[in-house]
């Protein structure tokens, strides 16, 4: 069964980013990673939120390529 809640290491594996890169993006409040929430002291992401964010990024990329 797939995980419903992801943590930094899971997001790192899924997106192909380093854990340090994700922590840096969190600190900068960057839009280059999906929005997170706190679960205790840990940053967490719901898998469905990450999937939706990826879909939105993909669609934006497609639209930008069509304009070029």
N, CA, C, O and CB atoms as a CASP TS submission, in Angstrom:
PFRMAT TS
TARGET T0000
AUTHOR 0000-0000-0000
METHOD Language model
MODEL 1
PARENT N/A
ATOM      1  N   UNK     1       0.843  -1.182   0.000  1.00  0.00           N
ATOM      2  CA  UNK     1       0.000   0.000   0.000  1.00  0.00           C
ATOM      3  C   UNK     1       0.889   1.245   0.000  1.00  0.00           C
ATOM      4  O   UNK     1       1.874   1.321   0.733  1.00  0.00           O
ATOM      5  CB  UNK     1      -0.960  -0.002   1.224  1.00  0.00           C
ATOM      6  N   UNK     2       0.526   2.202  -0.823  1.00  0.00           N
ATOM      7  CA  UNK     2       1.312   3.439  -0.934  1.00  0.00           C
ATOM      8  C   UNK     2       1.139   4.291   0.318  1.00  0.00           C
ATOM      9  O   UNK     2       0.096   4.270   0.973  1.00  0.00           O
ATOM     10  CB  UNK     2       0.895   4.242  -2.189  1.00  0.00           C
ATOM     11  N   UNK     3       2.192   5.039   0.629  1.00  0.00           N
ATOM     12  CA  UNK     3       2.127   5.925   1.789  1.00  0.00           C
ATOM     13  C   UNK     3       1.210   7.102   1.483  1.00  0.00           C
ATOM     14  O   UNK     3       1.248   7.653   0.383  1.00  0.00           O
ATOM     15  CB  UNK     3       3.540   6.423   2.185  1.00  0.00           C
ATOM     16  N   UNK     4       0.399   7.481   2.443  1.00  0.00           N
ATOM     17  CA  UNK     4      -0.489   8.629   2.286  1.00  0.00           C
ATOM     18  C   UNK     4       0.183   9.915   2.732  1.00  0.00           C
ATOM     19  O   UNK     4      -0.102  10.987   2.197  1.00  0.00           O
ATOM     20  CB  UNK     4      -1.773   8.417   3.072  1.00  0.00           C
ATOM     21  N   UNK     5       1.083   9.812   3.718  1.00  0.00           N
ATOM     22  CA  UNK     5       1.796  10.981   4.238  1.00  0.00           C
ATOM     23  C   UNK     5       3.279  10.791   3.932  1.00  0.00           C
ATOM     24  O   UNK     5       3.861   9.747   4.226  1.00  0.00           O
ATOM     25  CB  UNK     5       1.551  11.171   5.790  1.00  0.00           C
ATOM     26  N   UNK     6       3.872  11.816   3.337  1.00  0.00           N
ATOM     27  CA  UNK     6       5.280  11.776   2.970  1.00  0.00           C
ATOM     28  C   UNK     6       6.073  12.720   3.862  1.00  0.00           C
ATOM     29  O   UNK     6       5.567  13.749   4.309  1.00  0.00           O
ATOM     30  CB  UNK     6       5.469  12.144   1.486  1.00  0.00           C
ATOM     31  N   UNK     7       7.310  12.354   4.108  1.00  0.00           N
ATOM     32  CA  UNK     7       8.221  13.201   4.863  1.00  0.00           C
ATOM     33  C   UNK     7       9.363  13.608   3.939  1.00  0.00           C
ATOM     34  O   UNK     7       9.391  13.207   2.775  1.00  0.00           O
ATOM     35  CB  UNK     7       8.756  12.469   6.140  1.00  0.00           C
ATOM     36  N   UNK     8      10.299  14.394   4.443  1.00  0.00           N
ATOM     37  CA  UNK     8      11.355  14.949   3.589  1.00  0.00           C
ATOM     38  C   UNK     8      12.072  13.865   2.793  1.00  0.00           C
ATOM     39  O   UNK     8      12.292  14.029   1.593  1.00  0.00           O
ATOM     40  CB  UNK     8      12.364  15.717   4.434  1.00  0.00           C
ATOM     41  N   UNK     9      12.437  12.766   3.436  1.00  0.00           N
ATOM     42  CA  UNK     9      13.157  11.714   2.705  1.00  0.00           C
ATOM     43  C   UNK     9      12.294  11.111   1.597  1.00  0.00           C
ATOM     44  O   UNK     9      12.809  10.781   0.528  1.00  0.00           O
ATOM     45  CB  UNK     9      13.610  10.609   3.671  1.00  0.00           C
ATOM     46  N   UNK    10      10.989  10.962   1.837  1.00  0.00           N
ATOM     47  CA  UNK    10      10.085  10.430   0.812  1.00  0.00           C
ATOM     48  C   UNK    10       9.967  11.403  -0.356  1.00  0.00           C
ATOM     49  O   UNK    10      10.022  10.997  -1.517  1.00  0.00           O
ATOM     50  CB  UNK    10       8.692  10.146   1.410  1.00  0.00           C
ATOM     51  N   UNK    11       9.803  12.692  -0.045  1.00  0.00           N
ATOM     52  CA  UNK    11       9.677  13.707  -1.086  1.00  0.00           C
ATOM     53  C   UNK    11      10.964  13.788  -1.898  1.00  0.00           C
ATOM     54  O   UNK    11      10.928  13.958  -3.117  1.00  0.00           O
ATOM     55  CB  UNK    11       9.340  15.079  -0.472  1.00  0.00           C
ATOM     56  N   UNK    12      12.091  13.667  -1.221  1.00  0.00           N
ATOM     57  CA  UNK    12      13.381  13.664  -1.886  1.00  0.00           C
ATOM     58  C   UNK    12      13.456  12.549  -2.924  1.00  0.00           C
ATOM     59  O   UNK    12      13.867  12.781  -4.061  1.00  0.00           O
ATOM     60  CB  UNK    12      14.505  13.514  -0.864  1.00  0.00           C
ATOM     61  N   UNK    13      13.065  11.359  -2.538  1.00  0.00           N
ATOM     62  CA  UNK    13      13.077  10.214  -3.460  1.00  0.00           C
ATOM     63  C   UNK    13      12.095  10.410  -4.605  1.00  0.00           C
ATOM     64  O   UNK    13      12.404  10.081  -5.750  1.00  0.00           O
ATOM     65  CB  UNK    13      12.744   8.922  -2.712  1.00  0.00           C
ATOM     66  N   UNK    14      10.934  10.935  -4.311  1.00  0.00           N
ATOM     67  CA  UNK    14       9.892  11.102  -5.318  1.00  0.00           C
ATOM     68  C   UNK    14      10.264  12.158  -6.351  1.00  0.00           C
ATOM     69  O   UNK    14      10.046  11.958  -7.546  1.00  0.00           O
ATOM     70  CB  UNK    14       8.579  11.470  -4.654  1.00  0.00           C
ATOM     71  N   UNK    15      10.821  13.277  -5.904  1.00  0.00           N
ATOM     72  CA  UNK    15      11.120  14.388  -6.802  1.00  0.00           C
ATOM     73  C   UNK    15      12.547  14.367  -7.342  1.00  0.00           C
ATOM     74  O   UNK    15      12.873  15.124  -8.256  1.00  0.00           O
ATOM     75  CB  UNK    15      10.879  15.683  -6.094  1.00  0.00           C
ATOM     76  N   UNK    16      13.392  13.513  -6.790  1.00  0.00           N
ATOM     77  CA  UNK    16      14.778  13.460  -7.236  1.00  0.00           C
ATOM     78  C   UNK    16      15.592  14.656  -6.759  1.00  0.00           C
ATOM     79  O   UNK    16      16.548  15.067  -7.416  1.00  0.00           O
ATOM     80  CB  UNK    16      14.829  13.380  -8.738  1.00  0.00           C
ATOM     81  N   UNK    17      15.211  15.204  -5.628  1.00  0.00           N
ATOM     82  CA  UNK    17      15.935  16.315  -5.019  1.00  0.00           C
ATOM     83  C   UNK    17      16.650  15.808  -3.774  1.00  0.00           C
ATOM     84  O   UNK    17      16.286  14.774  -3.213  1.00  0.00           O
ATOM     85  CB  UNK    17      14.974  17.492  -4.669  1.00  0.00           C
ATOM     86  N   UNK    18      17.671  16.548  -3.348  1.00  0.00           N
ATOM     87  CA  UNK    18      18.332  16.159  -2.107  1.00  0.00           C
ATOM     88  C   UNK    18      17.482  16.601  -0.917  1.00  0.00           C
ATOM     89  O   UNK    18      16.679  17.527  -1.029  1.00  0.00           O
ATOM     90  CB  UNK    18      19.756  16.773  -2.023  1.00  0.00           C
ATOM     91  N   UNK    19      17.660  15.945   0.198  1.00  0.00           N
ATOM     92  CA  UNK    19      16.965  16.349   1.417  1.00  0.00           C
ATOM     93  C   UNK    19      17.389  17.753   1.823  1.00  0.00           C
ATOM     94  O   UNK    19      16.570  18.543   2.292  1.00  0.00           O
ATOM     95  CB  UNK    19      17.241  15.354   2.558  1.00  0.00           C
ATOM     96  N   UNK    20      18.672  18.063   1.644  1.00  0.00           N
ATOM     97  CA  UNK    20      19.159  19.412   1.968  1.00  0.00           C
ATOM     98  C   UNK    20      18.488  20.456   1.077  1.00  0.00           C
ATOM     99  O   UNK    20      18.154  21.548   1.536  1.00  0.00           O
ATOM    100  CB  UNK    20      20.696  19.488   1.810  1.00  0.00           C
ATOM    101  N   UNK    21      18.293  20.120  -0.183  1.00  0.00           N
ATOM    102  CA  UNK    21      17.626  21.031  -1.104  1.00  0.00           C
ATOM    103  C   UNK    21      16.185  21.288  -0.700  1.00  0.00           C
ATOM    104  O   UNK    21      15.695  22.412  -0.809  1.00  0.00           O
ATOM    105  CB  UNK    21      17.673  20.480  -2.511  1.00  0.00           C
ATOM    106  N   UNK    22      15.509  20.253  -0.237  1.00  0.00           N
ATOM    107  CA  UNK    22      14.126  20.404   0.217  1.00  0.00           C
ATOM    108  C   UNK    22      14.083  21.255   1.478  1.00  0.00           C
ATOM    109  O   UNK    22      13.231  22.136   1.602  1.00  0.00           O
ATOM    110  CB  UNK    22      13.476  19.025   0.475  1.00  0.00           C
ATOM    111  N   UNK    23      14.988  21.002   2.410  1.00  0.00           N
ATOM    112  CA  UNK    23      15.039  21.817   3.639  1.00  0.00           C
ATOM    113  C   UNK    23      15.317  23.281   3.311  1.00  0.00           C
ATOM    114  O   UNK    23      14.729  24.179   3.912  1.00  0.00           O
ATOM    115  CB  UNK    23      16.121  21.279   4.603  1.00  0.00           C
ATOM    116  N   UNK    24      16.208  23.515   2.363  1.00  0.00           N
ATOM    117  CA  UNK    24      16.520  24.884   1.945  1.00  0.00           C
ATOM    118  C   UNK    24      15.289  25.546   1.329  1.00  0.00           C
ATOM    119  O   UNK    24      14.996  26.704   1.627  1.00  0.00           O
ATOM    120  CB  UNK    24      17.692  24.890   0.937  1.00  0.00           C
ATOM    121  N   UNK    25      14.569  24.825   0.479  1.00  0.00           N
ATOM    122  CA  UNK    25      13.358  25.367  -0.143  1.00  0.00           C
ATOM    123  C   UNK    25      12.293  25.657   0.910  1.00  0.00           C
ATOM    124  O   UNK    25      11.570  26.647   0.800  1.00  0.00           O
ATOM    125  CB  UNK    25      12.807  24.388  -1.198  1.00  0.00           C
ATOM    126  N   UNK    26      12.189  24.807   1.926  1.00  0.00           N
ATOM    127  CA  UNK    26      11.245  25.052   3.013  1.00  0.00           C
ATOM    128  C   UNK    26      11.611  26.333   3.751  1.00  0.00           C
ATOM    129  O   UNK    26      10.742  27.145   4.067  1.00  0.00           O
ATOM    130  CB  UNK    26      11.216  23.862   3.988  1.00  0.00           C
ATOM    131  N   UNK    27      12.890  26.508   4.022  1.00  0.00           N
ATOM    132  CA  UNK    27      13.366  27.684   4.745  1.00  0.00           C
ATOM    133  C   UNK    27      13.088  28.968   3.945  1.00  0.00           C
ATOM    134  O   UNK    27      12.727  29.998   4.514  1.00  0.00           O
ATOM    135  CB  UNK    27      14.876  27.552   5.041  1.00  0.00           C
ATOM    136  N   UNK    28      13.262  28.889   2.616  1.00  0.00           N
ATOM    137  CA  UNK    28      13.038  30.045   1.744  1.00  0.00           C
ATOM    138  C   UNK    28      11.562  30.222   1.366  1.00  0.00           C
ATOM    139  O   UNK    28      11.197  31.196   0.707  1.00  0.00           O
ATOM    140  CB  UNK    28      13.873  29.907   0.482  1.00  0.00           C
ATOM    141  N   UNK    29      10.719  29.275   1.788  1.00  0.00           N
ATOM    142  CA  UNK    29       9.303  29.272   1.409  1.00  0.00           C
ATOM    143  C   UNK    29       9.155  29.287  -0.117  1.00  0.00           C
ATOM    144  O   UNK    29       8.346  30.023  -0.681  1.00  0.00           O
ATOM    145  CB  UNK    29       8.573  30.490   2.030  1.00  0.00           C
ATOM    146  N   UNK    30       9.955  28.459  -0.748  1.00  0.00           N
ATOM    147  CA  UNK    30      10.023  28.368  -2.200  1.00  0.00           C
ATOM    148  C   UNK    30       8.797  27.675  -2.780  1.00  0.00           C
ATOM    149  O   UNK    30       8.192  26.814  -2.142  1.00  0.00           O
ATOM    150  CB  UNK    30      11.281  27.630  -2.620  1.00  0.00           C
ATOM    151  N   UNK    31       8.444  28.064  -3.990  1.00  0.00           N
ATOM    152  CA  UNK    31       7.356  27.406  -4.719  1.00  0.00           C
ATOM    153  C   UNK    31       7.875  26.229  -5.546  1.00  0.00           C
ATOM    154  O   UNK    31       7.123  25.629  -6.313  1.00  0.00           O
ATOM    155  CB  UNK    31       6.640  28.412  -5.630  1.00  0.00           C
ATOM    156  N   UNK    32       9.164  25.900  -5.389  1.00  0.00           N
ATOM    157  CA  UNK    32       9.759  24.811  -6.151  1.00  0.00           C
ATOM    158  C   UNK    32       9.542  23.446  -5.514  1.00  0.00           C
ATOM    159  O   UNK    32      10.018  22.428  -6.016  1.00  0.00           O
ATOM    160  CB  UNK    32      11.224  25.055  -6.319  1.00  0.00           C
ATOM    161  N   UNK    33       8.824  23.443  -4.411  1.00  0.00           N
ATOM    162  CA  UNK    33       8.393  22.193  -3.787  1.00  0.00           C
ATOM    163  C   UNK    33       6.925  22.350  -3.420  1.00  0.00           C
ATOM    164  O   UNK    33       6.442  23.472  -3.270  1.00  0.00           O
ATOM    165  CB  UNK    33       9.267  21.840  -2.521  1.00  0.00           C
ATOM    166  N   UNK    34       6.210  21.240  -3.275  1.00  0.00           N
ATOM    167  CA  UNK    34       4.788  21.330  -2.917  1.00  0.00           C
ATOM    168  C   UNK    34       4.596  21.929  -1.520  1.00  0.00           C
ATOM    169  O   UNK    34       5.503  21.874  -0.688  1.00  0.00           O
ATOM    170  CB  UNK    34       4.136  19.939  -2.982  1.00  0.00           C
ATOM    171  N   UNK    35       3.418  22.500  -1.266  1.00  0.00           N
ATOM    172  CA  UNK    35       3.140  23.039   0.073  1.00  0.00           C
ATOM    173  C   UNK    35       3.114  21.917   1.112  1.00  0.00           C
ATOM    174  O   UNK    35       2.577  20.835   0.876  1.00  0.00           O
ATOM    175  CB  UNK    35       1.794  23.803   0.082  1.00  0.00           C
ATOM    176  N   UNK    36       3.701  22.205   2.246  1.00  0.00           N
ATOM    177  CA  UNK    36       3.776  21.205   3.320  1.00  0.00           C
ATOM    178  C   UNK    36       2.942  21.651   4.511  1.00  0.00           C
ATOM    179  O   UNK    36       2.413  22.762   4.543  1.00  0.00           O
ATOM    180  CB  UNK    36       5.245  20.970   3.753  1.00  0.00           C
ATOM    181  N   UNK    37       2.836  20.760   5.486  1.00  0.00           N
ATOM    182  CA  UNK    37       2.218  21.089   6.764  1.00  0.00           C
ATOM    183  C   UNK    37       3.067  20.438   7.845  1.00  0.00           C
ATOM    184  O   UNK    37       3.873  19.550   7.564  1.00  0.00           O
ATOM    185  CB  UNK    37       0.715  20.605   6.835  1.00  0.00           C
ATOM    186  N   UNK    38       2.887  20.876   9.061  1.00  0.00           N
ATOM    187  CA  UNK    38       3.656  20.313  10.169  1.00  0.00           C
ATOM    188  C   UNK    38       2.854  19.186  10.820  1.00  0.00           C
ATOM    189  O   UNK    38       1.665  19.330  11.105  1.00  0.00           O
ATOM    190  CB  UNK    38       4.012  21.411  11.215  1.00  0.00           C
ATOM    191  N   UNK    39       3.523  18.086  11.041  1.00  0.00           N
ATOM    192  CA  UNK    39       2.951  16.951  11.756  1.00  0.00           C
ATOM    193  C   UNK    39       3.885  16.728  12.939  1.00  0.00           C
ATOM    194  O   UNK    39       4.920  16.071  12.824  1.00  0.00           O
ATOM    195  CB  UNK    39       2.810  15.644  10.831  1.00  0.00           C
ATOM    196  N   UNK    40       3.495  17.290  14.071  1.00  0.00           N
ATOM    197  CA  UNK    40       4.426  17.357  15.198  1.00  0.00           C
ATOM    198  C   UNK    40       5.484  18.382  14.851  1.00  0.00           C
ATOM    199  O   UNK    40       5.168  19.529  14.533  1.00  0.00           O
ATOM    200  CB  UNK    40       5.070  15.958  15.511  1.00  0.00           C
ATOM    201  N   UNK    41       6.738  17.972  14.912  1.00  0.00           N
ATOM    202  CA  UNK    41       7.835  18.877  14.548  1.00  0.00           C
ATOM    203  C   UNK    41       8.325  18.660  13.121  1.00  0.00           C
ATOM    204  O   UNK    41       9.223  19.362  12.654  1.00  0.00           O
ATOM    205  CB  UNK    41       8.991  18.701  15.509  1.00  0.00           C
ATOM    206  N   UNK    42       7.737  17.692  12.435  1.00  0.00           N
ATOM    207  CA  UNK    42       8.212  17.325  11.104  1.00  0.00           C
ATOM    208  C   UNK    42       7.361  17.960  10.013  1.00  0.00           C
ATOM    209  O   UNK    42       6.147  18.103  10.158  1.00  0.00           O
ATOM    210  CB  UNK    42       8.215  15.811  10.944  1.00  0.00           C
ATOM    211  N   UNK    43       8.019  18.339   8.914  1.00  0.00           N
ATOM    212  CA  UNK    43       7.283  18.767   7.727  1.00  0.00           C
ATOM    213  C   UNK    43       6.748  17.520   7.050  1.00  0.00           C
ATOM    214  O   UNK    43       7.423  16.493   6.985  1.00  0.00           O
ATOM    215  CB  UNK    43       8.186  19.604   6.751  1.00  0.00           C
ATOM    216  N   UNK    44       5.532  17.622   6.551  1.00  0.00           N
ATOM    217  CA  UNK    44       4.896  16.479   5.910  1.00  0.00           C
ATOM    218  C   UNK    44       4.112  16.956   4.692  1.00  0.00           C
ATOM    219  O   UNK    44       3.763  18.131   4.571  1.00  0.00           O
ATOM    220  CB  UNK    44       3.970  15.731   6.905  1.00  0.00           C
ATOM    221  N   UNK    45       3.848  16.018   3.800  1.00  0.00           N
ATOM    222  CA  UNK    45       3.062  16.268   2.599  1.00  0.00           C
ATOM    223  C   UNK    45       2.088  15.114   2.421  1.00  0.00           C
ATOM    224  O   UNK    45       2.444  13.952   2.617  1.00  0.00           O
ATOM    225  CB  UNK    45       3.975  16.434   1.342  1.00  0.00           C
ATOM    226  N   UNK    46       0.872  15.440   2.054  1.00  0.00           N
ATOM    227  CA  UNK    46      -0.060  14.380   1.664  1.00  0.00           C
ATOM    228  C   UNK    46       0.272  13.985   0.241  1.00  0.00           C
ATOM    229  O   UNK    46       0.520  14.848  -0.601  1.00  0.00           O
ATOM    230  CB  UNK    46      -1.559  14.841   1.792  1.00  0.00           C
ATOM    231  N   UNK    47       0.281  12.693  -0.039  1.00  0.00           N
ATOM    232  CA  UNK    47       0.629  12.191  -1.378  1.00  0.00           C
ATOM    233  C   UNK    47      -0.284  12.779  -2.436  1.00  0.00           C
ATOM    234  O   UNK    47       0.177  13.107  -3.529  1.00  0.00           O
ATOM    235  CB  UNK    47       0.552  10.660  -1.419  1.00  0.00           C
ATOM    236  N   UNK    48      -1.564  12.921  -2.140  1.00  0.00           N
ATOM    237  CA  UNK    48      -2.492  13.480  -3.132  1.00  0.00           C
ATOM    238  C   UNK    48      -2.159  14.937  -3.434  1.00  0.00           C
ATOM    239  O   UNK    48      -2.330  15.380  -4.570  1.00  0.00           O
ATOM    240  CB  UNK    48      -3.944  13.366  -2.637  1.00  0.00           C
ATOM    241  N   UNK    49      -1.688  15.692  -2.444  1.00  0.00           N
ATOM    242  CA  UNK    49      -1.299  17.083  -2.655  1.00  0.00           C
ATOM    243  C   UNK    49      -0.067  17.158  -3.554  1.00  0.00           C
ATOM    244  O   UNK    49       0.004  18.003  -4.447  1.00  0.00           O
ATOM    245  CB  UNK    49      -1.023  17.780  -1.307  1.00  0.00           C
ATOM    246  N   UNK    50       0.894  16.282  -3.320  1.00  0.00           N
ATOM    247  CA  UNK    50       2.103  16.248  -4.143  1.00  0.00           C
ATOM    248  C   UNK    50       1.739  15.876  -5.577  1.00  0.00           C
ATOM    249  O   UNK    50       2.237  16.491  -6.519  1.00  0.00           O
ATOM    250  CB  UNK    50       3.137  15.245  -3.566  1.00  0.00           C
ATOM    251  N   UNK    51       0.883  14.884  -5.749  1.00  0.00           N
ATOM    252  CA  UNK    51       0.458  14.480  -7.091  1.00  0.00           C
ATOM    253  C   UNK    51      -0.235  15.629  -7.817  1.00  0.00           C
ATOM    254  O   UNK    51       0.015  15.857  -9.000  1.00  0.00           O
ATOM    255  CB  UNK    51      -0.478  13.267  -7.012  1.00  0.00           C
ATOM    256  N   UNK    52      -1.101  16.351  -7.113  1.00  0.00           N
ATOM    257  CA  UNK    52      -1.805  17.491  -7.714  1.00  0.00           C
ATOM    258  C   UNK    52      -0.812  18.583  -8.089  1.00  0.00           C
ATOM    259  O   UNK    52      -0.918  19.163  -9.170  1.00  0.00           O
ATOM    260  CB  UNK    52      -2.876  18.050  -6.746  1.00  0.00           C
ATOM    261  N   UNK    53       0.155  18.877  -7.213  1.00  0.00           N
ATOM    262  CA  UNK    53       1.169  19.888  -7.476  1.00  0.00           C
ATOM    263  C   UNK    53       1.989  19.513  -8.708  1.00  0.00           C
ATOM    264  O   UNK    53       2.270  20.367  -9.549  1.00  0.00           O
ATOM    265  CB  UNK    53       2.085  20.063  -6.254  1.00  0.00           C
ATOM    266  N   UNK    54       2.372  18.243  -8.819  1.00  0.00           N
ATOM    267  CA  UNK    54       3.132  17.788  -9.977  1.00  0.00           C
ATOM    268  C   UNK    54       2.319  17.957 -11.259  1.00  0.00           C
ATOM    269  O   UNK    54       2.852  18.393 -12.280  1.00  0.00           O
ATOM    270  CB  UNK    54       3.550  16.323  -9.801  1.00  0.00           C
ATOM    271  N   UNK    55       1.046  17.617 -11.210  1.00  0.00           N
ATOM    272  CA  UNK    55       0.168  17.766 -12.374  1.00  0.00           C
ATOM    273  C   UNK    55       0.076  19.236 -12.787  1.00  0.00           C
ATOM    274  O   UNK    55       0.136  19.552 -13.975  1.00  0.00           O
ATOM    275  CB  UNK    55      -1.242  17.205 -12.067  1.00  0.00           C
ATOM    276  N   UNK    56      -0.069  20.128 -11.815  1.00  0.00           N
ATOM    277  CA  UNK    56      -0.143  21.562 -12.114  1.00  0.00           C
ATOM    278  C   UNK    56       1.158  22.053 -12.738  1.00  0.00           C
ATOM    279  O   UNK    56       1.129  22.829 -13.694  1.00  0.00           O
ATOM    280  CB  UNK    56      -0.453  22.364 -10.838  1.00  0.00           C
ATOM    281  N   UNK    57       2.298  21.612 -12.210  1.00  0.00           N
ATOM    282  CA  UNK    57       3.596  22.002 -12.762  1.00  0.00           C
ATOM    283  C   UNK    57       3.761  21.487 -14.192  1.00  0.00           C
ATOM    284  O   UNK    57       4.291  22.184 -15.057  1.00  0.00           O
ATOM    285  CB  UNK    57       4.736  21.473 -11.875  1.00  0.00           C
ATOM    286  N   UNK    58       3.301  20.263 -14.425  1.00  0.00           N
ATOM    287  CA  UNK    58       3.381  19.688 -15.763  1.00  0.00           C
ATOM    288  C   UNK    58       2.531  20.492 -16.747  1.00  0.00           C
ATOM    289  O   UNK    58       2.986  20.814 -17.845  1.00  0.00           O
ATOM    290  CB  UNK    58       2.929  18.217 -15.744  1.00  0.00           C
ATOM    291  N   UNK    59       1.310  20.812 -16.357  1.00  0.00           N
ATOM    292  CA  UNK    59       0.421  21.573 -17.235  1.00  0.00           C
ATOM    293  C   UNK    59       0.983  22.964 -17.525  1.00  0.00           C
ATOM    294  O   UNK    59       0.897  23.438 -18.658  1.00  0.00           O
ATOM    295  CB  UNK    59      -0.971  21.691 -16.607  1.00  0.00           C
ATOM    296  N   UNK    60       1.548  23.613 -16.534  1.00  0.00           N
ATOM    297  CA  UNK    60       2.154  24.924 -16.731  1.00  0.00           C
ATOM    298  C   UNK    60       3.312  24.830 -17.719  1.00  0.00           C
ATOM    299  O   UNK    60       3.445  25.675 -18.604  1.00  0.00           O
ATOM    300  CB  UNK    60       2.637  25.505 -15.391  1.00  0.00           C
ATOM    301  N   UNK    61       4.134  23.824 -17.572  1.00  0.00           N
ATOM    302  CA  UNK    61       5.263  23.620 -18.462  1.00  0.00           C
ATOM    303  C   UNK    61       4.790  23.413 -19.900  1.00  0.00           C
ATOM    304  O   UNK    61       5.380  23.956 -20.834  1.00  0.00           O
ATOM    305  CB  UNK    61       6.097  22.424 -17.996  1.00  0.00           C
ATOM    306  N   UNK    62       3.740  22.638 -20.076  1.00  0.00           N
ATOM    307  CA  UNK    62       3.191  22.383 -21.409  1.00  0.00           C
ATOM    308  C   UNK    62       2.671  23.680 -22.024  1.00  0.00           C
ATOM    309  O   UNK    62       2.938  23.970 -23.190  1.00  0.00           O
ATOM    310  CB  UNK    62       2.061  21.329 -21.343  1.00  0.00           C
ATOM    311  N   UNK    63       1.930  24.459 -21.239  1.00  0.00           N
ATOM    312  CA  UNK    63       1.394  25.727 -21.751  1.00  0.00           C
ATOM    313  C   UNK    63       2.508  26.687 -22.136  1.00  0.00           C
ATOM    314  O   UNK    63       2.414  27.358 -23.163  1.00  0.00           O
ATOM    315  CB  UNK    63       0.484  26.382 -20.712  1.00  0.00           C
ATOM    316  N   UNK    64       3.559  26.763 -21.332  1.00  0.00           N
ATOM    317  CA  UNK    64       4.669  27.663 -21.630  1.00  0.00           C
ATOM    318  C   UNK    64       5.407  27.237 -22.886  1.00  0.00           C
ATOM    319  O   UNK    64       5.840  28.089 -23.662  1.00  0.00           O
ATOM    320  CB  UNK    64       5.633  27.719 -20.457  1.00  0.00           C
ATOM    321  N   UNK    65       5.561  25.938 -23.102  1.00  0.00           N
ATOM    322  CA  UNK    65       6.224  25.450 -24.320  1.00  0.00           C
ATOM    323  C   UNK    65       5.411  25.768 -25.547  1.00  0.00           C
ATOM    324  O   UNK    65       5.978  26.068 -26.598  1.00  0.00           O
ATOM    325  CB  UNK    65       6.466  23.949 -24.239  1.00  0.00           C
ATOM    326  N   UNK    66       4.091  25.711 -25.446  1.00  0.00           N
ATOM    327  CA  UNK    66       3.227  26.007 -26.607  1.00  0.00           C
ATOM    328  C   UNK    66       3.314  27.475 -26.992  1.00  0.00           C
ATOM    329  O   UNK    66       3.189  27.811 -28.170  1.00  0.00           O
ATOM    330  CB  UNK    66       1.764  25.634 -26.305  1.00  0.00           C
ATOM    331  N   UNK    67       3.524  28.352 -26.025  1.00  0.00           N
ATOM    332  CA  UNK    67       3.622  29.785 -26.314  1.00  0.00           C
ATOM    333  C   UNK    67       4.947  30.138 -26.969  1.00  0.00           C
ATOM    334  O   UNK    67       5.040  31.124 -27.701  1.00  0.00           O
ATOM    335  CB  UNK    67       3.449  30.595 -25.037  1.00  0.00           C
ATOM    336  N   UNK    68       5.968  29.336 -26.709  1.00  0.00           N
ATOM    337  CA  UNK    68       7.321  29.646 -27.222  1.00  0.00           C
ATOM    338  C   UNK    68       7.443  29.380 -28.703  1.00  0.00           C
ATOM    339  O   UNK    68       8.510  29.588 -29.282  1.00  0.00           O
ATOM    340  CB  UNK    68       8.371  28.835 -26.480  1.00  0.00           C
TER
END
